[in-house]
């Protein structure tokens, strides 16, 4: 049986979320925090997709799961 919750507000969408992909030089990194309530496997999968999407030309990305979130490095 599934519990029904009442009076839970719908969270607002996060618009204009910008990660500094283009500004990074080789060796630089930034942290991507999970969305509130986001499971860790979903968060890791989202970051993996972002890294694949932003791989252009000779730009490559490496990511590692940390206790704070997922850290992304520009590796090439």
Helices and strands as residue ranges (DSSP letters): E 29-32, H 40-53, E 61-65, E 70-74
